[in-house]
Amino acid sequence: MSENEKQKNHKLVIVVGSVREGRFGPVVASWVAEQARVHGGFDVEVVDLGDVEIPLSLPAESPKYAGDSYPRPAGMAPLTSSLEEADAFVLVTPEYNHSYPAALKAAIDWHFTQWTAKPVAFVSYGGAAGGRHAVLHLENVLTELHAVTIRDGLAFPNYFTAWEDGQPLDPQAPGYAKTLLDQLAWWAAALSTAREASPYPA
């Protein structure tokens, strides 16, 4: 098989959206990364916002217009690079007071073009609602940034009793994850081809 015939693996960045002490996000993100590697359609990177300097105060100019000159903190450079290089995203988020964490919103707001014309899927966890309120809000935010949100996400209600040894107890969870990843891979391929063909008219 020639190089041109080989299927291209797109870069998937999985973002751990919570920085709260004692957070469960890294456990969920690790499992999602495992499912993505088994899926085989992605080169997988996990980005933990707990490892990134993310100030809440933003510069006056929008990153949409400032481009590469946007004055981000030096410690944010690895995050920016990962988002820039990504072909697709999975945001792993808990639900705090019926919405998503401030750190995740700040990480999104420090960027703009890095999300544009790329697919974003959501994996949430929480109490009875499983983080679904957080996802509903994130869908609105990412749509504003011209990202494409994936309909079939994953939600884990009552995660504190629904997981054991780093794995969800629901035997259907891997199947749901495969559906999410199949859709994400389709959109990653379609949008990557479109971005290469012509600039997105944002």
C-alpha positions in Angstrom: 0.0 0.0 0.0 1.4 3.4 -1.0 1.6 6.3 1.4 -1.2 8.0 -0.5 -3.4 5.0 0.0 -2.9 4.8 3.7 -5.7 6.2 5.9 -4.6 9.4 7.6 -4.9 9.5 11.3 -6.2 12.8 12.5 -4.9 14.4 15.7 -7.4 14.2 18.6 -6.9 16.4 21.6 -8.8 15.4 24.7 -9.1 18.2 27.2 -9.5 17.7 30.9 -11.8 20.6 31.8 -11.7 20.6 35.6 -9.0 21.9 37.8 -10.8 21.4 41.0 -9.0 19.6 43.9 -10.0 15.9 43.9 -11.4 16.1 40.4 -12.5 13.0 38.6 -11.8 14.3 35.1 -8.4 12.7 34.6 -9.9 9.3 35.2 -12.6 9.9 32.6 -10.1 11.4 30.1 -7.8 8.4 30.5 -10.6 6.0 29.7 -11.7 8.1 26.7 -8.1 8.2 25.4 -8.0 4.4 25.7 -11.2 4.1 23.7 -9.8 6.5 21.0 -6.6 4.5 20.7 -8.5 1.3 20.3 -10.7 3.0 17.7 -7.6 3.6 15.6 -8.7 6.6 13.7 -6.7 9.2 15.7 -3.4 10.2 17.1 -4.4 11.0 20.7 -3.1 13.6 23.0 -4.6 14.4 26.5 -4.3 18.0 27.6 -4.9 18.6 31.3 -5.9 22.2 32.1 -4.6 21.7 35.6 -1.1 21.8 34.1 -1.7 25.1 32.3 -1.5 28.8 33.4 -4.9 30.1 32.5 -5.6 33.7 33.8 -9.2 34.9 34.0 -8.2 38.4 32.9 -8.0 38.7 29.1 -6.3 41.2 26.8 -8.4 44.0 25.3 -8.2 42.7 21.7 -10.0 39.6 20.6 -7.8 36.6 19.6 -10.0 36.4 16.5 -8.4 39.5 15.1 -5.0 39.5 16.9 -4.0 36.2 15.4 -0.4 35.1 16.2 0.3 38.4 17.9 -2.3 37.7 20.7 -0.4 38.2 24.0 -0.9 34.9 25.7 1.1 33.9 28.8 4.3 32.0 28.0 3.0 29.0 30.1 0.0 28.7 27.7 2.1 28.1 24.6 1.9 24.3 24.8 -1.9 24.4 25.1 -2.2 26.8 22.2 0.1 24.6 20.1 -1.9 21.5 20.9 -5.2 23.2 20.0 -3.7 24.6 16.8 -2.5 21.2 15.6 -5.7 19.4 16.5 -8.1 18.1 13.9 -10.7 17.2 16.5 -11.5 17.6 20.2 -13.2 15.8 23.1 -14.0 18.1 26.0 -14.2 16.2 29.3 -16.3 18.3 31.7 -18.1 18.0 35.0 -21.1 20.1 35.9 -20.7 22.9 38.4 -24.0 24.6 39.4 -25.7 23.6 36.1 -22.8 24.7 33.9 -19.1 24.0 33.1 -15.9 24.9 34.9 -14.5 28.5 34.8 -11.0 27.1 33.8 -12.5 25.5 30.7 -14.3 28.7 29.7 -11.1 30.7 30.2 -9.1 28.2 28.1 -11.7 28.5 25.3 -11.8 32.3 25.5 -8.0 32.7 25.2 -8.3 31.1 21.8 -10.5 31.4 18.7 -9.2 30.3 15.4 -7.8 27.1 17.0 -11.4 25.9 17.3 -12.7 27.1 14.0 -14.1 24.6 11.5 -13.1 21.7 13.7 -15.3 19.0 15.3 -15.8 19.0 19.1 -17.4 16.1 21.1 -18.3 16.1 24.7 -17.9 13.6 27.6 -19.5 14.7 30.8 -19.9 13.4 34.3 -21.8 14.6 37.4 -24.8 13.8 39.6 -28.2 12.8 38.4 -27.9 14.9 35.2 -24.5 13.4 34.3 -23.1 16.8 33.3 -25.6 17.4 30.5 -26.3 21.0 31.5 -22.6 21.8 31.1 -22.6 20.3 27.6 -25.7 22.3 26.5 -23.9 25.5 27.5 -20.7 24.4 25.8 -22.5 23.6 22.6 -23.6 27.3 22.4 -20.1 28.6 23.1 -18.3 26.4 20.6 -20.9 27.2 17.9 -20.1 30.9 18.4 -16.4 30.0 17.6 -17.5 28.2 14.4 -16.7 24.8 15.7 -18.9 21.8 14.7 -20.4 20.1 17.8 -21.0 16.3 17.7 -24.5 15.2 18.6 -23.8 11.9 20.2 -21.8 12.6 23.4 -21.2 10.5 26.5 -22.7 11.4 29.9 -22.0 9.6 33.2 -24.6 10.2 35.8 -23.7 9.6 39.5 -20.1 8.9 38.4 -19.1 8.3 42.0 -21.0 5.0 42.0 -20.9 4.3 38.3 -17.1 3.7 37.9 -14.7 1.2 39.4 -10.9 0.9 38.9 -10.9 3.6 36.2 -13.6 2.0 34.1 -17.4 2.7 33.8 -19.6 -0.1 35.1 -22.1 0.4 32.2 -21.2 -2.4 29.7 -22.6 -0.3 26.9 -20.2 2.6 27.5 -17.5 1.4 25.0 -20.2 1.1 22.3 -21.4 4.7 23.0 -17.8 5.8 22.9 -17.3 4.1 19.5 -20.3 5.9 18.1 -19.0 9.3 19.3 -15.5 8.5 17.9 -16.9 7.3 14.5 -18.8 10.6 14.1 -15.8 12.6 15.3 -13.5 10.8 12.8 -16.0 11.5 9.9 -16.2 15.2 10.7 -12.4 15.4 11.3 -11.8 14.0 7.8 -14.4 16.1 6.1 -13.4 19.4 7.8 -9.7 18.8 7.4 -10.2 18.3 3.7 -12.4 21.4 3.5 -9.8 23.6 5.4 -7.1 22.4 3.1 -9.2 23.2 0.0 -10.0 26.8 1.0 -9.9 29.1 4.1 -13.0 29.0 6.2 -15.0 32.2 5.8 -15.1 33.2 9.5 
